[in-house]
Amino acid sequence: MTCPICDRDTDPKYKPFCSRRCADVDLAKWLTGSYAIPAAPEERGDDDDWQDPEKPH
């Protein structure tokens, strides 16, 4: 198995990564939104006419 960040062999201590650095790079990508889990658009229900109280009308 290779590291998903740099393609080096993984280290059992940091699996699936090869080092702490690559694990931190991966975490940073999640935290900054570089990675995203795809989702289907939400369906609008009966409350289509609901207005957000935070938004000006």
Secondary structure, 3 states (H helix, E strand, C coil): CECCCCCCECCCCCCCCCCHHHHHHHHHHHHHCCCCCCCCCCCCCHHHHCCCCCCCC
